[in-house]
């Protein structure tokens, strides 16, 4: 079985890689053409668009993973079926379920890869891509470096060390200078709550006021602060939920629950990310009946076409369920899991019919 497992793994990789390369090329070209429409706005250049394209490439791989798993598996296993290799394996005493198990071992590795990309690789790349794109398009005086965001309005300078959960500023340093260039006061806040673009609530504040050679200090639990940031600069601090890792989304959901605030869009994004590896594995399970059922001896083009329709139908079904769920206030877990469970049931029936 070890030799068989290695052979099937090699065949599947040969099926996955061409599909992945084609899909990535096509979808990347679409994204790049869209980005070219933005070139010339603010400080957004051709190279900015190219950088955005490269930084978001791993996210497109995750988005395409279920389609790649489905079509790549159909292509690889279909090639084995057309070459009568699956028949030879079965004649040698290997059952369809053993073949399917070998296929799912490769699928499990693919699922783990998708999960790692979502949790570890994609978030920092997506956030950097979003921030660089937004800052270039907004053409503000904002600057982002290794030490955080810098903003300036007149004689006031503001540094924000990091943005927690995509929209909660952490570690604010505020420097106010006099007309003669001397520092008037310095204030550090542990965190801030953005009430609106012009009004923030600073928390856990240490303030130092300069009086010649004397410095007075005070500590405040909270302070209403008139932010110097413009609305388009505030938007730079709010990251889309899609750029956050599942663990970050979960932590922020718990944070919003404690504050009794609405967290629906974060919960929906969280379950989308949780189900993405599961959807990838399910698509491999869906592909297996294609080569043991009525399409066993069909041309490769026909199998790929029907597989594409199945993948597209499943994607549309998940999107419809999500939007209908939002409309009627249904649980995000239910609306995300329902299409998965329905297709799993259909797949189970097909397995019982064609693999026994």
C-alpha positions in Angstrom: 0.0 0.0 0.0 2.9 2.4 0.6 3.8 2.2 -3.1 0.2 2.7 -4.1 -0.1 5.7 -1.7 3.0 7.3 -3.2 1.8 6.7 -6.7 -1.7 8.1 -6.0 -0.1 11.1 -4.2 2.1 11.8 -7.2 -0.9 11.5 -9.6 -3.0 13.9 -7.5 -0.2 16.5 -7.3 0.1 16.3 -11.1 -3.6 17.0 -11.2 -3.6 19.8 -8.7 -0.7 21.8 -9.9 -1.9 22.6 -13.5 -5.4 23.5 -12.2 -3.9 25.7 -9.5 -1.6 27.4 -11.9 -4.4 28.1 -14.4 -6.9 29.3 -11.8 -4.3 31.6 -10.1 -3.2 33.0 -13.4 -6.8 33.8 -14.5 -8.0 35.2 -11.2 -4.8 37.2 -10.7 -5.2 38.7 -14.1 -8.7 39.8 -13.3 -7.6 41.4 -10.0 -4.7 43.1 -11.8 -6.9 44.6 -14.5 -9.2 45.9 -11.8 -6.2 47.4 -10.0 -5.0 49.1 -13.1 -8.2 51.2 -13.1 -7.0 52.7 -9.8 -3.5 53.5 -11.1 -3.0 57.3 -11.1 -5.3 58.0 -8.1 -3.3 59.5 -5.2 0.1 57.9 -5.1 -1.1 54.5 -6.5 1.2 53.4 -9.3 1.7 50.4 -11.5 4.2 49.0 -9.1 1.8 49.5 -6.2 -0.8 47.4 -8.1 1.8 44.8 -8.8 2.8 44.7 -5.1 -0.8 44.4 -4.1 -1.3 41.5 -6.5 1.7 39.6 -5.1 0.8 40.2 -1.4 -2.7 38.9 -1.9 -1.7 35.8 -4.0 -1.9 33.4 -1.0 -5.4 34.6 -0.2 -6.5 33.7 -3.8 -5.0 30.3 -3.3 -7.2 29.8 -0.2 -10.3 31.0 -2.0 -9.6 28.7 -5.0 -8.6 25.7 -2.8 -12.0 23.9 -3.0 -12.2 24.3 -6.8 -8.6 23.1 -7.2 -9.3 20.2 -4.9 -12.4 19.2 -6.9 -11.1 19.7 -10.4 -7.6 18.5 -9.6 -8.9 15.3 -8.1 -11.3 14.7 -11.0 -8.5 15.3 -13.5 -6.0 13.0 -11.7 -8.3 10.2 -10.9 -10.0 10.4 -14.3 -6.7 10.0 -15.9 -6.1 6.8 -13.9 -9.6 5.6 -14.8 -9.1 6.2 -18.5 -5.8 4.3 -18.4 -7.5 1.4 -16.7 -5.1 1.8 -13.7 -8.0 1.9 -11.2 -9.3 -1.3 -12.6 -5.8 -2.8 -12.3 -5.7 -1.7 -8.7 -9.0 -3.3 -7.9 -8.0 -6.5 -9.7 -5.0 -6.6 -7.4 -7.3 -6.6 -4.4 -7.4 -2.9 -3.6 -10.9 -1.8 -2.8 -12.4 1.5 -3.9 -12.5 2.6 -0.2 -8.8 1.9 0.1 -8.1 4.0 -3.0 -10.4 6.8 -1.6 -8.5 6.6 1.7 -5.2 7.1 -0.1 -6.7 10.1 -1.9 -7.9 11.6 1.3 -4.4 11.4 2.9 -3.3 13.8 0.3 -6.5 15.8 0.8 -5.8 16.1 4.5 -2.4 17.6 3.8 -4.1 20.1 1.4 -6.6 20.9 4.2 -3.8 21.5 6.7 -2.0 23.8 4.2 -5.2 25.9 3.7 -5.7 26.2 7.5 -2.1 27.3 8.0 -2.3 29.9 5.3 -5.5 31.3 6.8 -4.1 31.4 10.3 -0.4 32.3 9.9 0.5 33.4 6.4 -2.4 35.4 4.9 -3.3 37.8 7.7 -0.1 39.8 7.8 0.2 39.8 4.0 -3.4 40.8 3.5 -3.2 43.6 6.1 0.0 45.0 4.6 -1.6 44.9 1.1 -4.7 46.6 2.3 -2.9 49.3 4.2 -0.4 50.1 1.5 -3.2 50.3 -1.1 -5.5 52.4 1.1 -2.7 54.8 2.0 -1.6 55.2 -1.6 -5.1 55.8 -2.8 -6.1 58.2 0.0 -2.9 60.2 -0.6 -2.9 61.4 3.0 0.0 62.6 5.1 -0.2 59.3 7.1 2.9 57.1 7.2 3.2 53.5 8.3 6.6 52.2 9.4 7.9 49.4 11.6 7.0 51.4 14.7 3.4 51.9 13.7 1.2 54.6 12.1 2.2 58.3 12.1 -0.3 61.1 11.5 0.2 64.9 11.7 -2.1 67.9 11.9 -0.4 71.2 12.4 1.8 71.0 15.5 0.3 67.7 16.7 1.8 64.3 15.9 0.1 61.1 16.6 1.6 57.6 16.6 -0.4 54.4 16.9 1.7 51.3 17.6 -0.7 48.7 16.3 -4.4 48.0 15.4 -5.9 45.2 17.4 -8.6 43.1 15.8 -8.5 45.3 12.8 -10.1 48.3 14.3 -9.0 48.9 17.9 -5.9 51.2 18.2 -3.4 50.1 20.8 -0.6 52.2 22.2 -1.2 55.8 21.2 1.6 58.5 21.6 0.4 62.1 21.2 3.0 64.9 20.9 1.8 68.5 20.9 4.3 71.3 20.0 4.2 75.0 20.6 4.6 77.6 17.9 8.3 78.0 18.8 8.9 74.2 18.2 9.1 73.3 21.9 7.3 70.2 23.2 4.1 71.4 25.0 2.9 68.0 26.3 3.2 64.3 25.7 0.4 61.8 26.2 0.4 58.0 26.0 -2.8 56.0 26.0 -2.9 52.2 26.3 -5.8 51.9 23.9 -8.6 53.9 22.2 -12.2 53.4 21.2 -13.2 55.1 18.0 -16.6 56.6 18.7 -16.6 58.4 15.3 -14.0 59.9 13.0 -13.6 63.0 15.1 -14.3 61.7 18.6 -12.2 59.0 20.4 -12.2 57.7 23.9 -8.6 57.2 25.2 -8.1 54.7 28.1 -5.3 54.3 30.7 -3.6 57.6 30.0 -0.3 59.0 31.2 0.1 62.7 30.4 3.2 64.8 30.8 3.0 68.6 30.5 6.2 70.6 29.9 6.6 73.9 32.0 10.0 75.1 31.1 12.4 72.9 33.0 9.6 71.3 35.0 7.4 68.4 34.0 4.1 67.7 35.6 2.5 64.2 35.3 -1.0 62.9 35.7 -2.8 59.6 35.0 -6.4 59.3 33.7 -8.6 56.3 33.4 -10.3 57.7 30.3 -10.5 60.8 28.3 -12.7 62.1 25.4 -10.3 63.2 22.7 -10.9 65.3 19.6 -9.0 63.3 17.0 -7.0 65.3 14.4 -7.4 62.4 11.9 -9.5 62.9 8.8 -12.3 60.4 8.0 -10.2 58.9 5.2 -7.3 58.5 7.6 -9.5 56.8 10.2 -10.6 54.3 7.5 -7.0 53.3 7.2 -7.2 52.0 10.8 -10.1 49.7 10.1 -9.1 46.5 8.5 -11.7 44.3 6.7 -12.6 41.2 8.7 -11.4 39.0 5.8 -7.8 40.1 6.6 -7.9 38.7 10.2 -6.9 35.3 11.3 -9.6 32.9 12.6 -8.1 33.2 16.1 -8.2 37.0 16.0 -11.8 36.9 14.8 -12.7 34.6 17.7 -11.0 36.8 20.3 -12.7 39.9 18.9 -16.1 38.2 18.9 -15.6 37.4 22.6 -14.5 41.0 23.2 -17.6 42.4 21.5 -19.9 39.9 23.4 -18.6 41.2 26.7 -19.3 44.8 25.5 -22.7 43.6 24.2 -22.0 45.0 20.7 -23.0 43.5 17.4 -20.5 41.0 16.1 -22.4 39.4 13.2 -20.1 40.2 10.4 -17.1 38.9 12.4 -18.8 35.7 13.3 -19.8 35.1 9.6 -16.2 35.7 8.5 -15.0 33.4 11.3 -17.1 30.5 10.2 -16.2 31.1 6.6 -12.6 30.7 7.5 -13.2 27.6 9.7 -15.2 25.9 6.9 -12.7 26.7 4.1 -10.4 23.7 4.9 -13.5 21.5 5.4 -14.9 22.6 2.1 -11.6 21.7 0.5 -11.7 18.2 1.9 -15.4 17.8 1.0 -14.6 18.7 -2.7 -12.1 15.8 -2.8 -14.8 13.4 -1.4 -17.2 14.7 -4.1 -14.6 14.0 -6.8 -14.2 10.4 -6.0 -17.7 9.2 -7.3 -16.9 10.9 -10.6 -14.4 8.1 -11.4 -16.3 5.2 -9.8 -19.8 6.2 -11.1 -21.5 6.7 -14.4 -18.8 9.1 -15.6 -16.0 6.6 -15.1 -15.3 6.2 -18.9 -16.4 9.7 -19.9 -13.9 12.0 -21.7 -11.8 14.2 -19.4 -13.4 17.3 -20.8 -16.9 16.2 -19.8 -15.8 15.3 -16.3 -14.1 18.6 -15.8 -17.1 20.5 -17.2 -19.6 18.7 -14.9 -17.2 19.1 -11.9 -16.9 22.8 -12.7 -20.7 23.1 -12.6 -20.8 21.2 -9.3 -18.2 23.5 -7.7 -19.9 26.6 -9.0 -23.3 25.5 -7.8 -21.9 24.8 -4.3 -20.3 28.2 -4.2 -23.5 29.9 -5.3 -25.5 27.9 -2.7 -23.1 29.0 0.1 -23.4 32.6 -0.9 -27.2 32.4 -1.1 -27.5 30.8 2.3 -25.3 33.5 3.8 -27.2 36.4 2.4 -30.6 34.8 3.2 -29.3 34.1 6.7 -28.3 37.7 7.2 -31.7 38.9 5.9 -33.6 36.7 8.4 -31.1 37.0 11.3 -30.2 33.3 11.3 -27.1 32.0 13.1 -23.9 32.4 11.0 -22.8 28.9 12.0 -26.1 27.5 10.7 -26.0 29.4 7.4 -22.4 28.4 6.8 -22.8 24.7 7.9 -26.1 24.0 6.0 -24.7 23.9 2.5 -21.7 21.8 3.8 -24.1 19.3 5.4 -26.4 19.1 2.4 -23.5 18.3 0.0 -22.0 15.9 2.6 -25.3 14.0 2.6 -25.4 13.8 -1.2 -21.8 12.7 -1.3 -22.5 10.0 1.3 -25.4 8.6 -0.9 -23.1 8.6 -4.0 -20.4 6.8 -2.1 -22.8 4.1 -0.9 -24.1 3.7 -4.4 -20.9 3.7 -6.5 -18.1 2.5 -4.1 -19.7 -0.6 -2.7 
